[in-house]
Amino acid sequence: MEKIVVVGAGSWGNALALTLAKKNSYEVYMWEYNKERAEELEKNRENELLPGVKFPDNLHVTNEKNDLLKDAKVVVFSIPSQALRGVVAQFSDQMRSDLLIVNTGKGLEISTGMRLSEVIKDEILGKYHNNIVVLSGPTHAEEVALNLPTTIVAAGKYENAKKIQEIFNTNTFRVYVNEDMLGVELGGAVKNCLALGAGIADGMGFGDNTKAALITRGIKEMIRFGERCGANPETFNGLAGIGDLIVTCASKHSRNRYVGEKLGKGEKLSDILKGMKMVAEGVPTVKAVYEKAKELQVSMPITEAIYKVIYEDKKATEMVEELMTRELKEEF
């Protein structure tokens, strides 16, 4: 069996590890940073974040990182965006020219505004930069772990993205290829910000009309932002754009929508985050996107309103009023 390492034992890293292990042609090692939790996962053969889904025999959990990537075909990083740099640094000396590097996180690094593939590049040697592939799309871990039909996109240098497509593809997990890594990453980042807005609308008791407006006009913001950054606008009409935006704005599984809903009901952000086991990527990412949009002079009124609710303590009702009473415009 070929060896694959998944760095990160959260729900998404675990769902991907399960997907790979179920193919029976890979020996999958999942790295968990907390030693006690790693031992617990290995012993229980089940992740509390994905209850009822047992680990197959070819899925192993470890806290040891020395030589972990030795002989591995692929390393998959499934780490929250603001922690990614530090984790990659711990494995940087194990990179090889024949090792494919996959990132599955979604967001931008607040301190630098960098996309996550850029963060990885910053921590590894330049000769390995083309080995990076991004895996992104409308994919809730809870559903992937249960083998519910799912589609995703692998983005990067064509030859490497094709290899990742073949490695991950199953009869319930269909992988497409897109060479526009920039667009795929920006779509994954911006949709998390907009999902906070969808949640705020839910928390305020608004209806389907509101959510449809937010998603549709949100896509326009995503495309404007992406084009200004140099991405292919067509990418945002695909899985990493509109596909991921729809599922994140509508699903009960969405952490970002959940946080937004609590905010819309008047709860404090610190209290909401304190009660969560998993990370809502939109919270740090909306700050990074807002600042980048200002720098590039891109109009993103919905994103700006969400930023002000979270970081400037503005009332959601005031932001809705502001959005709805802006200067009237043509649609296109």
NORHUZI-V376222 format. One record per residue. RES is the residue in one small letter. NEAR is the number of other C-alpha atoms within 10 Angstrom. Layout:
res,near
RES,NEAR
RES,NEAR
This chain:
res,near
m,9
e,12
k,18
i,27
v,25
v,25
v,28
g,22
a,26
g,22
s,20
w,22
g,23
n,28
a,25
l,23
a,29
l,23
t,21
l,22
a,22
k,19
k,14
n,15
s,13
y,19
e,20
v,28
y,23
m,27
w,25
e,22
y,15
n,12
k,14
e,12
r,16
a,20
e,15
e,14
l,20
e,17
k,11
n,12
r,17
e,17
n,20
e,12
l,17
l,18
p,10
g,11
v,16
k,14
f,20
p,14
d,12
n,19
l,23
h,20
v,26
t,21
n,18
e,12
k,14
n,11
d,11
l,20
l,21
k,14
d,13
a,20
k,17
v,21
v,23
v,24
f,23
s,24
i,24
p,21
s,22
q,18
a,10
l,21
r,19
g,13
v,17
v,20
a,14
q,12
f,18
s,14
d,14
q,15
m,20
r,18
s,10
d,12
l,19
l,23
i,24
v,25
n,24
t,24
g,25
k,28
g,30
l,30
e,23
i,18
s,8
t,10
g,18
m,16
r,20
l,25
s,23
e,16
v,20
i,24
k,19
d,15
e,18
i,17
l,13
g,10
k,11
y,16
h,18
n,16
n,22
i,24
v,27
v,29
l,30
s,25
g,28
p,20
t,21
h,20
a,19
e,18
e,14
v,21
a,21
l,15
n,17
l,13
p,13
t,17
t,18
i,23
v,25
a,30
a,29
g,25
k,19
y,16
e,13
n,21
a,27
k,19
k,14
i,25
q,20
e,13
i,17
f,19
n,17
t,17
n,9
t,14
f,17
r,15
v,23
y,18
v,20
n,21
e,21
d,20
m,25
l,21
g,27
v,29
e,28
l,26
g,32
g,30
a,28
v,29
k,32
n,28
c,33
l,30
a,33
l,33
g,32
a,32
g,29
i,27
a,25
d,24
g,20
m,18
g,12
f,14
g,10
d,10
n,8
t,14
k,20
a,14
a,12
l,19
i,21
t,14
r,17
g,24
i,22
k,16
e,21
m,25
i,24
r,17
f,25
g,24
e,17
r,14
c,16
g,11
a,21
n,18
p,18
e,12
t,22
f,25
n,14
g,17
l,22
a,28
g,28
i,23
g,20
d,23
l,29
i,21
v,18
t,27
c,29
a,16
s,15
k,11
h,15
s,18
r,22
n,26
r,29
y,24
v,26
g,33
e,23
k,20
l,25
g,25
k,16
g,14
e,14
k,14
l,17
s,8
d,10
i,14
l,14
k,9
g,8
m,11
k,9
m,13
v,15
a,21
e,22
g,29
v,22
p,21
t,25
v,28
k,23
a,23
v,26
y,24
e,16
k,19
a,21
k,12
e,9
l,12
q,11
v,17
s,15
m,19
p,17
i,19
t,23
e,20
a,21
i,27
y,26
k,18
v,21
i,20
y,13
e,10
d,11
k,14
k,15
a,22
t,13
e,11
m,18
v,14
e,10
e,12
l,13
m,9
t,9
r,9
e,6
l,7
k,6
e,4
e,5
f,4
